[in-house]
Amino acid sequence: MRITSTSCICPVLVCLCFVQRCYGAAHHGSIKVTRNQTKHIEGETEVHHRPKRGWVWNQFFVLEEHMGPDPQYVGKLHSNSDKGDGSVKYILTGEGAGTIFIIDDTTGDIHSTKSLDREQKTHYVLHAQAIDRRTNKPLEPESEFIIKVQDINDNAPKFTDGPYIVTVPEMSEMGTSVLQVTATDADDPTYGNSARVVYSILQGQPYFSVDPKTGVIRTALHNMDREAREHYSVVIQAKDMAGQVGGLSGSTTVNITLTDVNDNPPRFPQKHYQLYVPESAQVGSAVGKIKANDADTGSNADMKYTIINGDGSGVFSISTDKETREGILSLKKPLNYEKKKSYTLNIEGANTHLDFRFSHLGPFKDVTMLKIIVGDVDEPPLFTMPSYIMEVYENAKIGTAVGTVTAQDPDAANSLVRYFIDHNTEEDGYFTIDASTGTIKTAKIFDREETPWYNITVAASELDNTGLVSHVPVGVRILDVNDNPPELAREYDVVVCENAKPGQVIQTITATDKDNSANGARFHFSLDEGLSLNPNFTLRDNEDNTASILTRRRRYSRTTQDTYYLPVLISDGGMPSLSSSSTLTIRVCACERDGRVRTCHAEAFLSSAGLSTGALIAILLCVVILLAMVVLFITLRRSKKEPLIISEEDVRENVVTYDDEGGGEEDTEAFDITALRNPSAAEELKYRRDVRPEVKPAPRHHPSSSLDSIDVQEFIKQRLAEADLDPSVPPYDSLQTYAYEGHRSEAGSISSLDSATTHSDQDYNYLGDWGPEFKKLAELYGEIESERTT
């Protein structure tokens, strides 16, 4: 099979096409395949043979972006078996077959039906096959070939990273590299000049240049000064086709900024300055500013100001404000117009970051002269001291002089001064001051033990100008006077064991004194001399502000005496000396052999039981509560026992409820139940027990025969009728409940309610005939009867 192409576009393709056609005509159907082919033919066995091919090239070419009205011819497939009679059918498969590429199955001509873009797909892989149209059997093996899309210059160069922002130091050498820009072209770089890009500069000359091949931008001038021009906008163009006419181009913008270097020294705008400062200016405050100009920026413009000489270098100081780069002039010492009216300062401003490449442009510093004029101000009086410390004894009389403050007018007029105390706190009311002399006196009696120190503020103003006031703090220390006697440091709980020995130390005591150490540091302890010699205890002064209590005899007894009282006399070392008497309470306790206390009187018992005061209180409270509950219970029980009979004036209903279920023979207190137990017993009239009738009703007689035969229910009805007609009944209802259980059983009653008080002679042997339900009862009564007989 032969593949013929007519798309010989360039001279190389023309030559190749020419060689192809000549070679194919000279060797039609005679080219051999370089590899063995194995093919299965129906009805034949598997054989190895070398089929012949009629083509030399394995690829076609098709132009991209074809815009013609007819499909673009790509090439031709031809088999050696094709005799031109239409018996051979050509089939095309693979990428784009049937959609982009179509084939004439009779002639083998291939056409492209769509406009192709090489930048989207560079080539297509297809397969060609020739079959017998009648038998549909392949005449040759399936062959693979490639259709390459031929590039045309349809893409302009592009700068994907633009626009650019870049910096370069000012004063750089000519040819200093600034930036390299790169443009990309989507066309085929291996075919023609469609992707060969050349760079050029459209805007930015003569300051910058660009390398046409590499795209490197460089400075084109010497010593480009930032202070003259800082920003540049450079436009770079990239053109394909190696810059030839007809090539496509693209451009980008490069914004270049010159960065600052320290190539400008600082300069003061003036060589002489004058500054007015009032003498009332506060020390440490800023009194003026001065600034040297520097055309540089950032750290290259930083500078430091210094006072290099002048008669005011000790009175003034200068510092640098880093934000504004100004020199701040401050006052180191107070000004006095009366002593010095002006000062002269030489101030230097110098850069702190130097670039030695530009040292030939220096020096990078400048000097100016500053004259300071001191202004006269009417000042307040000035105290001779910044503060005063005075002393006065406690208990001093009112009006005692404490001390004197002094102030003078610093102005040349030397006006008179008036003194007064600022009454801002309560402490100011303890003192007064002489307005003319400044003498401070006491206004109250002081107690050092309450307040040992007072702080007041004294003010002074000119007599003619009270608006100018100065203040001074005055501290008054209250000196101590020995006016407090010593006393025991605390309440001592002294214990002596019953088995104590003579000379044994049972307690060490100390004392305190509210006075300071000068009047109370040394204490002397002794027993009261006015009393007789104590035979039980003695006291020893340890001469270190402590004293020891010692026993004087052997053994003490709690049963004989459980408490002793020892008066102790304490005196201080002040002038004059003060003393006080205190009494120690000494308890006698039972102790262990090692000296530990076991019991001390009643408290020891409670303590040994482990009961604290709070526990005892809680126990007593519980006992009181229980007693109160018992009393309350008894009171309630007594209040419930009220008489059943109510006064005749009380006409309320009286409902008597009996919640008894049967109490035997003893249950006869509430009402007479004999009538219910045995109706025949109700022979005579029974009066009500809750009320006493005033008029006795006539006696009622019933025949004995009727009483024996009357029924209980009928008996109750009769009693009810009699009660309704009884004139002695009170005008209220009296409810009596009789637990009537109906007619008696045939077995008779086995209750003992109606039995006599003596033992009955009744025979209970008949209980055994009543059945197994009464077996236990028969045995019980049988035993009782036998015991009675015995």
FIVEX-256337 format. One line per field, with one value per residue (C-alpha): residue number from 0; chain; x, y, z. Coordinates in steps of 0.25 Angstrom, whole numbers, plus 2048, in hexadecimal, padded with zeros to 3 digits. Last residue first. Example, Ala and Ser with C-alpha at 12.3 -4.5 7.8 and 13.67 -1.06 7.14 Angstrom:
num: c(1:0)
chaine: c(A:A)
X: c(837:831)
Y: c(7FC:7EE)
Z: c(81D:81F)
//
This chain:
num: c(789:788:787:786:785:784:783:782:781:780:779:778:777:776:775:774:773:772:771:770:769:768:767:766:765:764:763:762:761:760:759:758:757:756:755:754:753:752:751:750:749:748:747:746:745:744:743:742:741:740:739:738:737:736:735:734:733:732:731:730:729:728:727:726:725:724:723:722:721:720:719:718:717:716:715:714:713:712:711:710:709:708:707:706:705:704:703:702:701:700:699:698:697:696:695:694:693:692:691:690:689:688:687:686:685:684:683:682:681:680:679:678:677:676:675:674:673:672:671:670:669:668:667:666:665:664:663:662:661:660:659:658:657:656:655:654:653:652:651:650:649:648:647:646:645:644:643:642:641:640:639:638:637:636:635:634:633:632:631:630:629:628:627:626:625:624:623:622:621:620:619:618:617:616:615:614:613:612:611:610:609:608:607:606:605:604:603:602:601:600:599:598:597:596:595:594:593:592:591:590:589:588:587:586:585:584:583:582:581:580:579:578:577:576:575:574:573:572:571:570:569:568:567:566:565:564:563:562:561:560:559:558:557:556:555:554:553:552:551:550:549:548:547:546:545:544:543:542:541:540:539:538:537:536:535:534:533:532:531:530:529:528:527:526:525:524:523:522:521:520:519:518:517:516:515:514:513:512:511:510:509:508:507:506:505:504:503:502:501:500:499:498:497:496:495:494:493:492:491:490:489:488:487:486:485:484:483:482:481:480:479:478:477:476:475:474:473:472:471:470:469:468:467:466:465:464:463:462:461:460:459:458:457:456:455:454:453:452:451:450:449:448:447:446:445:444:443:442:441:440:439:438:437:436:435:434:433:432:431:430:429:428:427:426:425:424:423:422:421:420:419:418:417:416:415:414:413:412:411:410:409:408:407:406:405:404:403:402:401:400:399:398:397:396:395:394:393:392:391:390:389:388:387:386:385:384:383:382:381:380:379:378:377:376:375:374:373:372:371:370:369:368:367:366:365:364:363:362:361:360:359:358:357:356:355:354:353:352:351:350:349:348:347:346:345:344:343:342:341:340:339:338:337:336:335:334:333:332:331:330:329:328:327:326:325:324:323:322:321:320:319:318:317:316:315:314:313:312:311:310:309:308:307:306:305:304:303:302:301:300:299:298:297:296:295:294:293:292:291:290:289:288:287:286:285:284:283:282:281:280:279:278:277:276:275:274:273:272:271:270:269:268:267:266:265:264:263:262:261:260:259:258:257:256:255:254:253:252:251:250:249:248:247:246:245:244:243:242:241:240:239:238:237:236:235:234:233:232:231:230:229:228:227:226:225:224:223:222:221:220:219:218:217:216:215:214:213:212:211:210:209:208:207:206:205:204:203:202:201:200:199:198:197:196:195:194:193:192:191:190:189:188:187:186:185:184:183:182:181:180:179:178:177:176:175:174:173:172:171:170:169:168:167:166:165:164:163:162:161:160:159:158:157:156:155:154:153:152:151:150:149:148:147:146:145:144:143:142:141:140:139:138:137:136:135:134:133:132:131:130:129:128:127:126:125:124:123:122:121:120:119:118:117:116:115:114:113:112:111:110:109:108:107:106:105:104:103:102:101:100:99:98:97:96:95:94:93:92:91:90:89:88:87:86:85:84:83:82:81:80:79:78:77:76:75:74:73:72:71:70:69:68:67:66:65:64:63:62:61:60:59:58:57:56:55:54:53:52:51:50:49:48:47:46:45:44:43:42:41:40:39:38:37:36:35:34:33:32:31:30:29:28:27:26:25:24:23:22:21:20:19:18:17:16:15:14:13:12:11:10:9:8:7:6:5:4:3:2:1:0)
chaine: c(A:A:A:A:A:A:A:A:A:A:A:A:A:A:A:A:A:A:A:A:A:A:A:A:A:A:A:A:A:A:A:A:A:A:A:A:A:A:A:A:A:A:A:A:A:A:A:A:A:A:A:A:A:A:A:A:A:A:A:A:A:A:A:A:A:A:A:A:A:A:A:A:A:A:A:A:A:A:A:A:A:A:A:A:A:A:A:A:A:A:A:A:A:A:A:A:A:A:A:A:A:A:A:A:A:A:A:A:A:A:A:A:A:A:A:A:A:A:A:A:A:A:A:A:A:A:A:A:A:A:A:A:A:A:A:A:A:A:A:A:A:A:A:A:A:A:A:A:A:A:A:A:A:A:A:A:A:A:A:A:A:A:A:A:A:A:A:A:A:A:A:A:A:A:A:A:A:A:A:A:A:A:A:A:A:A:A:A:A:A:A:A:A:A:A:A:A:A:A:A:A:A:A:A:A:A:A:A:A:A:A:A:A:A:A:A:A:A:A:A:A:A:A:A:A:A:A:A:A:A:A:A:A:A:A:A:A:A:A:A:A:A:A:A:A:A:A:A:A:A:A:A:A:A:A:A:A:A:A:A:A:A:A:A:A:A:A:A:A:A:A:A:A:A:A:A:A:A:A:A:A:A:A:A:A:A:A:A:A:A:A:A:A:A:A:A:A:A:A:A:A:A:A:A:A:A:A:A:A:A:A:A:A:A:A:A:A:A:A:A:A:A:A:A:A:A:A:A:A:A:A:A:A:A:A:A:A:A:A:A:A:A:A:A:A:A:A:A:A:A:A:A:A:A:A:A:A:A:A:A:A:A:A:A:A:A:A:A:A:A:A:A:A:A:A:A:A:A:A:A:A:A:A:A:A:A:A:A:A:A:A:A:A:A:A:A:A:A:A:A:A:A:A:A:A:A:A:A:A:A:A:A:A:A:A:A:A:A:A:A:A:A:A:A:A:A:A:A:A:A:A:A:A:A:A:A:A:A:A:A:A:A:A:A:A:A:A:A:A:A:A:A:A:A:A:A:A:A:A:A:A:A:A:A:A:A:A:A:A:A:A:A:A:A:A:A:A:A:A:A:A:A:A:A:A:A:A:A:A:A:A:A:A:A:A:A:A:A:A:A:A:A:A:A:A:A:A:A:A:A:A:A:A:A:A:A:A:A:A:A:A:A:A:A:A:A:A:A:A:A:A:A:A:A:A:A:A:A:A:A:A:A:A:A:A:A:A:A:A:A:A:A:A:A:A:A:A:A:A:A:A:A:A:A:A:A:A:A:A:A:A:A:A:A:A:A:A:A:A:A:A:A:A:A:A:A:A:A:A:A:A:A:A:A:A:A:A:A:A:A:A:A:A:A:A:A:A:A:A:A:A:A:A:A:A:A:A:A:A:A:A:A:A:A:A:A:A:A:A:A:A:A:A:A:A:A:A:A:A:A:A:A:A:A:A:A:A:A:A:A:A:A:A:A:A:A:A:A:A:A:A:A:A:A:A:A:A:A:A:A:A:A:A:A:A:A:A:A:A:A:A:A:A:A:A:A:A:A:A:A:A:A:A:A:A:A:A:A:A:A:A:A:A:A:A:A:A:A:A:A:A:A:A:A:A:A:A:A:A:A:A:A:A:A:A:A:A:A:A:A:A:A:A:A:A:A:A:A:A:A:A:A:A:A:A:A:A:A:A:A:A:A:A:A:A:A:A:A:A:A:A:A:A:A:A:A:A:A:A:A:A:A:A:A:A:A:A:A:A:A:A:A:A:A:A:A:A:A:A:A)
X: c(719:70B:70F:71B:712:709:714:71A:70C:70B:718:715:707:70D:717:70D:703:705:707:6F8:6EE:6ED:6FA:6F3:6E9:6F3:6F2:6EA:6E6:6E9:6ED:6F8:6F4:6F3:6E7:6E7:6E0:6EC:6F3:6F0:6ED:6DF:6D5:6D8:6CB:6D0:6CB:6C4:6CB:6D9:6D4:6E0:6D9:6DC:6D7:6D4:6CE:6C6:6C4:6B8:6BB:6B3:6AA:69D:69F:696:6A1:6A9:69E:69D:6AB:6AB:6A0:6A7:6B4:6AB:6A6:6B4:6B8:6AC:6A1:69E:6A3:69F:691:68F:695:68A:68F:68E:692:694:68F:69A:6A3:6A3:6B0:6B7:6C6:6CE:6DA:6D6:6C8:6BE:6BB:6AD:6AB:6AA:6B5:6BB:6B2:6B9:6C6:6D2:6CB:6C5:6D2:6D9:6D8:6E0:6EE:6F3:6EF:6FB:701:6F9:6FF:705:6FE:701:701:701:6F7:6F2:6EA:6E4:6DF:6D8:6D9:6CF:6D9:6D0:6CF:6DD:6E5:6E6:6F2:6FC:709:715:71B:722:729:730:734:73A:742:747:74B:753:75A:75D:763:76B:771:775:77C:784:788:78C:795:79B:79E:7A4:7AD:7B2:7B5:7BD:7C5:7C3:7CF:7CC:7DA:7D6:7C9:7D1:7DC:7D2:7CD:7DB:7E7:7E9:7F5:7FF:80C:818:81F:81A:80C:805:7F9:7F7:7F7:7F4:7FC:7F5:7FF:7FB:801:806:80B:818:81D:82B:82D:835:833:839:82B:825:81D:817:812:806:805:7F7:7F6:7EB:7E8:7EA:7E8:7E2:7EB:7F8:805:813:820:822:827:823:829:823:82D:82F:832:837:845:848:844:83B:838:82A:826:81B:814:819:816:81D:813:80D:811:81D:815:81E:828:82B:834:832:83C:838:82D:830:83B:835:828:81C:811:818:818:81B:821:81E:825:81C:81E:82C:82F:836:82F:82A:81C:814:807:80A:80A:803:803:7FA:800:7F8:801:80D:80C:80B:815:810:80D:811:820:820:823:826:81B:822:81C:81F:81D:81B:81E:814:815:80A:809:7FB:7FD:804:806:80A:812:80E:812:80C:80E:80A:808:80D:80B:813:811:802:7FB:807:80D:801:800:7F9:7F3:7F7:806:80E:815:81D:81D:820:815:809:80C:809:7FE:7FF:7F6:7EB:7F5:7F4:7E6:7EA:7E9:7EB:7F7:7FE:801:80D:80E:81B:81F:824:832:830:83C:834:838:82E:832:82D:831:82A:82B:82A:821:81D:813:806:7FE:806:80F:809:812:81F:822:82B:82C:831:830:830:836:83D:83F:831:82F:824:81C:822:81F:826:832:835:842:847:84D:857:858:864:864:86D:86C:86F:871:87F:87D:87C:889:883:87A:87F:881:872:86F:864:863:863:867:860:869:864:86D:866:865:85E:857:852:85A:859:84C:846:847:846:844:84E:84D:843:840:843:83C:844:83B:83B:82C:82A:838:837:845:84A:850:854:854:85B:869:86A:866:873:875:87B:878:869:866:85B:85A:856:84D:84B:852:84A:83D:83E:849:847:84C:847:84C:842:841:837:834:832:82F:82D:838:839:82C:82C:82A:836:82E:835:837:83F:848:84E:85A:85F:852:84C:855:85A:85B:865:85F:864:85F:858:849:842:83F:832:82F:821:823:817:815:814:810:813:810:819:816:823:82E:831:836:828:824:823:825:823:827:821:828:822:82B:82A:834:839:842:843:845:851:855:865:868:85E:859:855:852:846:849:840:849:84A:847:84E:847:84A:847:848:849:83E:833:828:828:833:836:836:837:82F:831:824:81F:82D:82C:829:82F:829:81B:812:80D:817:81C:822:82D:831:83E:840:849:857:861:865:869:86E:863:861:853:851:848:83A:830:821:81D:810:811:813:80D:814:80E:814:809:803:7FF:80C:809:80C:809:800:806:7FE:804:804:800:7FE:7F4:7F9:7F6:7EB:7E1:7D5:7C8:7C4:7BF:7C5:7D3:7D9:7E4:7E7:7ED:7EF:7F0:7F8:7F6:800:802:7F6:7F1:7FC:7FC:7EE:7E5:7DB:7D1:7CE:7DC:7DC:7E2:7E1:7E1:7DA:7CF:7CD:7CE:7D4:7CF:7D8:7D2:7C6:7C7:7D5:7D9:7E2:7E2:7DB:7DC:7D6:7D9:7D1:7D7:7CE:7CC:7D2:7DF:7E8:7EA:7F2:7FE:7F7:7F5:7F2:7F2:7F6:7F1:7E7:7E1:7D2:7CC:7C8:7D6:7D9:7E5:7EA:7F4:7FA:7FA:806:807:80F:814:81C:821:814:810:811:814:810:81B:816:815:809:7FE:7F5:7EB:7DC:7DA:7E7:7EF:7FA:808:811:820:827:82F:823:827:825:822:814:818:827:82A:81D:81E:82D:829:81D:824:830:828:820:82D:832:825:825:833:82F:823:814:814:806:803:804:804:803:805:800)
Y: c(780:783:791:78C:782:78D:796:78A:787:796:796:788:78D:79A:793:789:794:794:785:783:788:77B:77E:78B:783:77F:78E:78B:797:798:7A6:7AD:7B9:7C7:7C3:7C2:7CC:7D1:7C4:7C2:7B4:7B8:7AD:7A3:7A7:7B5:7C1:7CB:7D8:7DE:7EA:7F3:7FD:80C:817:824:82F:839:847:84D:845:839:83A:83B:82C:82B:829:821:817:816:813:809:801:801:7FC:7F0:7EC:7EB:7E3:7D9:7D8:7CA:7CB:7D9:7D6:7CB:7D4:7DE:7EC:7F7:805:80E:81C:826:82D:83C:843:839:837:837:82F:823:820:819:80B:807:7F8:7EB:7EC:7DF:7D8:7DF:7D8:7DD:7E9:7ED:7EA:7F5:7FF:80B:811:80A:7FB:7F6:7EE:7E1:7E0:7EB:7EA:7F2:800:80C:813:820:82A:835:840:84A:859:85E:863:86A:85D:85D:851:843:83C:843:847:83E:843:84F:846:83E:84B:850:843:844:852:84F:843:84C:857:84D:847:855:858:84B:84E:85C:857:84D:858:861:856:853:862:862:856:848:83E:837:83B:849:848:841:84C:857:852:853:852:844:83D:848:843:843:837:82F:833:83F:842:851:85D:86A:877:884:88F:89D:8AA:8B6:8C2:8CB:8D8:8DE:8ED:8EC:8DF:8D1:8CA:8C4:8B6:8B2:8A3:89F:88F:889:87A:870:861:862:856:84C:851:84E:853:84C:852:860:86D:86C:875:880:885:894:89A:8A7:8A2:8A4:896:89B:88F:88E:885:87B:874:87B:889:893:89D:8A7:8B6:8B2:8AD:8A3:8A8:8AA:8B5:8B9:8BF:8C4:8CD:8DC:8DC:8D0:8D6:8D7:8CE:8C4:8B5:8AB:89C:890:883:878:86B:86C:862:867:85E:851:84F:843:84A:851:860:866:875:87A:887:893:89A:8A3:8A7:8B6:8C2:8D0:8DA:8E9:8E8:8F4:8F1:8FB:8FE:8FF:90B:90A:917:917:924:92C:938:942:94C:951:958:964:970:967:95D:94F:944:936:92C:91E:914:906:901:8F6:8ED:8EC:8E4:8E1:8EE:8F5:904:90F:919:926:925:930:933:93F:945:953:95B:952:94B:93D:933:924:919:91D:919:90A:90A:90C:917:923:929:930:93F:948:956:95C:96A:96E:96D:976:970:962:956:95A:953:947:942:937:938:92D:926:931:92D:933:928:922:916:908:902:909:911:90E:915:910:91A:918:91F:929:938:939:941:94B:94B:950:95D:959:95F:958:951:953:947:949:93D:93B:931:926:91C:90D:903:909:906:903:8FC:8F2:8ED:8DF:8DF:8DE:8E4:8E0:8EA:8F7:903:910:919:923:92F:935:943:947:954:95B:956:958:960:958:94B:93E:931:926:91B:922:91B:91E:913:912:90D:901:901:8F2:8EF:8FC:8FF:904:911:916:924:929:923:926:934:93B:935:929:91C:91B:90F:90A:8FD:8F9:8F0:8F4:8E7:8DF:8E2:8EE:8F7:905:909:915:919:91C:924:923:92A:92B:91C:919:913:91E:927:934:940:947:949:943:94C:945:94B:944:947:93F:93D:932:927:91D:90E:907:901:8F4:8EA:8E1:8E1:8D7:8DA:8D5:8CD:8CA:8BF:8BF:8B4:8B2:8A8:8A6:89E:89D:8A3:8AA:8A3:8A3:895:890:894:8A2:8A5:8B4:8BA:8C7:8CE:8D7:8DE:8E3:8EB:8F7:903:8FE:8F0:8F4:8EB:8EB:8E6:8E2:8D6:8CD:8BF:8B6:8A8:8A2:897:899:8A8:8AD:8B8:8C7:8D1:8E0:8E4:8DF:8DA:8D7:8CD:8C5:8B8:8A9:89F:892:885:87E:87F:87F:872:865:860:86B:867:873:876:881:885:892:894:8A0:8A1:8AC:8B8:8B4:8C0:8C4:8D2:8D2:8D5:8E3:8DF:8D0:8C8:8C4:8BB:8BA:8B2:8B2:8A7:898:891:89A:895:893:893:886:883:881:874:866:859:84F:841:836:829:81B:80D:801:7F6:7E9:7E8:7E3:7E2:7D9:7E0:7D5:7DF:7EC:7E5:7ED:7F8:7FD:80A:80E:81C:824:833:83E:84B:84D:85A:863:85D:862:85B:860:855:84C:846:83D:830:829:81A:819:810:812:821:825:82E:836:83F:836:829:826:831:828:81A:813:814:809:807:7FE:7F7:7F1:7FF:7FA:803:7F6:7F8:7ED:7F6:7FE:80D:818:826:833:83F:847:852:852:85D:86B:86E:873:86A:86E:863:85D:84E:845:836:82B:81D:820:815:80F:804:7F8:7EA:7DE:7D6:7C8:7BF:7B4:7B0:7A7:7AB:7AA:7B8:7C0:7C2:7CB:7CB:7D7:7D7:7E4:7ED:7EE:7ED:7F7:7F1:7F5:801:802:80C:813:814:819:823:827:827:82E:839:83A:83B:846:84E:84B:851:85D:860:85D:84F:84C:842:835:827:81B:80E:800)
Z: c(A32:A2D:A29:A22:A1A:A16:A11:A09:A03:9FF:9F7:9F1:9ED:9E7:9DF:9D9:9D6:9C7:9C7:9CA:9D3:9DB:9E3:9E8:9EF:9FA:9FF:A0C:A13:A22:A21:A29:A30:A2B:A23:A14:A0B:A04:A04:9F5:9F0:9EC:9E6:9DB:9D5:9D2:9D9:9D0:9CB:9CE:9D5:9D8:9E0:9DD:9E6:9E0:9E9:9E2:9E8:9F0:9FD:9FF:A0C:A05:9FF:9F3:9E9:9F2:9F4:9E5:9E4:9EF:9E9:9DC:9E3:9E9:9DC:9D7:9E3:9E2:9ED:9F2:A00:A02:9FD:A08:A12:A10:A0F:A19:A16:A21:A20:A1B:A25:A23:A24:A1C:A1E:A11:A0C:A14:A0D:A16:A16:A19:A1E:A18:A0D:A11:A07:9FC:9FF:9F8:9F3:A00:A07:9FF:A09:A04:A04:A10:A0D:A05:A11:A0D:A00:9F7:9EB:9DE:9E4:9DC:9E5:9DF:9E8:9DF:9E8:9DF:9E4:9ED:9F8:A02:A0A:A0C:A06:A0C:A06:A0F:A08:A09:9FC:A03:A0C:A01:9FA:A06:A08:9FA:9FB:A08:A01:9F5:9FE:A05:9F8:9F3:A00:9FF:9F1:9F5:A00:9F7:9EC:9F7:9FC:9EE:9EC:9F9:9F4:9F8:9F7:A04:A08:A06:A0E:A19:A18:A19:A26:A2D:A24:A1F:A18:A15:A0F:A18:A14:A21:A1D:A23:A2C:A2C:A35:A2E:A2F:A2C:A2A:A30:A29:A30:A28:A27:A22:A23:A21:A18:A12:A16:A18:A24:A26:A33:A34:A3C:A3E:A3F:A42:A3E:A41:A50:A59:A4F:A45:A4D:A4B:A4D:A51:A55:A4F:A40:A36:A2C:A22:A1E:A10:A0B:A0B:A19:A1D:A28:A31:A38:A44:A46:A52:A5F:A59:A62:A68:A5E:A5D:A55:A49:A42:A39:A2A:A24:A15:A0C:9FE:A03:A02:9F7:9F1:9ED:9F6:9F5:9FF:9FF:A09:A09:A12:A13:A1A:A23:A27:A32:A3E:A47:A41:A3A:A3C:A3C:A2F:A2E:A22:A1E:A13:A10:A0A:A01:A00:A0F:A11:A11:A15:A0A:A0B:A08:9FE:9EF:9E5:9DA:9CC:9C4:9B5:9AD:99E:996:98D:984:981:976:976:983:97D:986:992:98A:98D:996:998:9A3:9A1:9AD:9B1:9BF:9C6:9D2:9D2:9DD:9E6:9E4:9EA:9E6:9ED:9E3:9DB:9DB:9D5:9C8:9C6:9B8:9BD:9B6:9B5:9C3:9C1:9C8:9CA:9CD:9C3:9B7:9BB:9B7:9A9:99E:9A7:9A0:9AB:9A9:9A7:9A1:99A:999:98B:986:97A:973:972:97A:985:992:99A:9A9:9B1:9C0:9CB:9D5:9DE:9EA:9E8:9EF:9F9:9F6:9FA:9EF:9ED:9E0:9D4:9C6:9B8:9AD:99E:991:99A:999:994:987:986:979:96C:964:957:94F:942:93F:931:92A:91F:915:90C:900:8FC:8F1:8EE:8E3:8DF:8D4:8C5:8C4:8CF:8C4:8C3:8D3:8D5:8E3:8ED:8F9:8F1:8F9:8FF:907:911:916:922:928:935:939:946:951:960:961:956:95D:956:95C:958:94D:943:937:928:91E:911:906:8FE:8FE:902:908:911:914:922:927:935:93B:948:947:938:93A:939:92B:925:91D:921:919:90F:909:8FB:8F3:8E5:8DF:8E8:8E0:8D6:8D1:8CE:8DC:8E3:8F1:8FC:909:914:921:931:933:942:94B:955:954:94D:956:951:944:937:92A:91F:914:908:900:8F4:8ED:8E5:8EC:8E3:8E3:8D9:8CC:8C6:8D0:8C7:8C3:8BA:8AB:8A7:89A:895:88A:880:876:867:85D:84E:841:836:828:826:82D:83C:83D:838:845:84C:85B:85F:86D:872:87D:888:891:89F:8A8:8A0:8A5:8B3:8AE:8A6:89A:89B:88D:883:87C:887:883:87F:87C:871:86D:85E:85B:868:86E:871:87B:87E:86F:86D:875:86B:85F:863:85B:85D:851:852:849:84A:83C:836:82F:835:842:84B:847:84B:859:85A:868:86D:878:87F:886:891:895:891:892:885:889:897:8A2:8A8:8AD:8B1:8A8:8AB:8A4:8A1:895:88D:889:88D:881:876:869:85B:850:84B:83D:836:82F:833:82B:832:831:82C:831:82B:830:826:826:81F:810:808:813:811:80F:804:7FA:7FE:800:80B:80C:81A:820:82E:834:83E:83F:841:848:84F:856:852:844:842:837:82E:82B:81F:81D:810:80D:7FF:7FF:7F1:7F5:804:802:810:81B:825:830:833:82C:831:83C:843:83E:832:822:819:80B:802:7F6:7EB:7E5:7D7:7D9:7DA:7E9:7EE:7EF:7F9:7F9:804:800:807:80F:806:80E:80E:805:809:80E:81C:81F:82D:82E:821:81F:81E:81C:823:820:813:80A:804:7FB:805:801:80A:810:813:81F:81E:827:81F:815:814:81A:81A:827:826:82C:827:828:829:81F:815:807:7FC:7EF:7EC:7E4:7E4:7DA:7DC:7EB:7EA:7E1:7E9:7F6:7F1:7EC:7F9:801:7F8:7F9:808:809:800:80A:808:801:805:7F9:800:7FB:804:7FC:800)
//
